[in-house]
Amino acid sequence: MKRLAMLVSVAAALAASTALTACGEKPQTLGGVKSDAAPFQGTDNAFAAPGWTKGDKASWEQGLKARAQNSQNEYTRTGTSK
């Protein structure tokens, strides 16, 4: 009988600790990185798209439109029409 009572208490303790593990989860934030500038304001690396000038909103929007039409449109990529 003592063995059964001890087994039940161990199982209850295990269930309680398992239920409380989600309470200790850390928040998943970006770590304080904040960008106050608009996306078209520019980047300081060499991976910018060709034909885009830093700070020019019109060329930024034109590049997004071309990217959406040419590379992210499945109909133009496969050669089939809608």
C-alpha positions in Angstrom: 0.0 0.0 0.0 2.9 2.4 0.8 4.4 1.6 -2.6 1.2 2.5 -4.4 0.8 5.7 -2.4 4.4 6.7 -3.2 3.9 5.9 -6.9 0.8 8.0 -7.0 2.6 11.0 -5.3 5.5 10.7 -7.7 3.2 10.6 -10.7 1.3 13.6 -9.4 4.5 15.5 -8.8 5.7 14.7 -12.3 2.4 15.8 -13.8 2.5 19.1 -11.9 6.1 19.8 -13.0 5.2 19.0 -16.6 2.2 21.3 -16.5 4.3 24.2 -15.1 7.1 24.0 -17.7 5.2 26.4 -20.0 5.2 29.1 -17.4 9.0 29.4 -17.6 9.1 30.2 -21.3 11.2 33.3 -22.1 9.7 36.0 -24.4 10.8 35.7 -28.0 11.6 39.3 -28.9 14.1 40.9 -31.3 16.3 41.9 -28.5 15.8 45.6 -28.7 16.5 46.1 -32.4 14.3 48.9 -33.6 14.3 50.5 -37.0 12.9 54.0 -37.2 13.8 54.6 -40.8 11.6 53.8 -43.7 12.7 50.7 -45.7 13.5 52.8 -48.8 15.9 54.9 -46.8 18.7 52.5 -47.5 21.2 49.9 -46.4 24.9 50.1 -45.7 25.8 46.8 -47.4 26.6 45.6 -50.9 23.4 43.5 -51.2 21.1 46.2 -52.5 19.3 45.5 -55.7 20.8 47.0 -58.8 19.0 50.0 -60.2 17.8 51.1 -56.8 19.1 54.4 -55.4 19.3 54.9 -51.6 16.5 57.2 -50.3 14.4 57.2 -53.5 10.9 56.0 -52.7 9.8 55.7 -56.3 12.7 53.4 -57.3 12.0 51.3 -54.2 8.4 50.9 -55.1 9.3 50.2 -58.8 11.7 47.5 -57.6 9.1 45.9 -55.4 6.6 45.9 -58.2 9.1 44.3 -60.7 10.1 41.7 -58.1 6.4 40.8 -57.5 5.7 40.6 -61.2 8.8 38.8 -62.4 10.0 36.5 -59.7 7.0 35.9 -57.4 4.3 35.4 -60.0 3.8 31.7 -60.7 2.0 32.4 -63.9 4.9 34.3 -65.4 7.5 31.8 -64.1 5.8 28.7 -65.6 4.8 30.4 -68.9 1.1 29.6 -68.4 -1.6 32.3 -68.7 -4.3 32.9 -66.2 
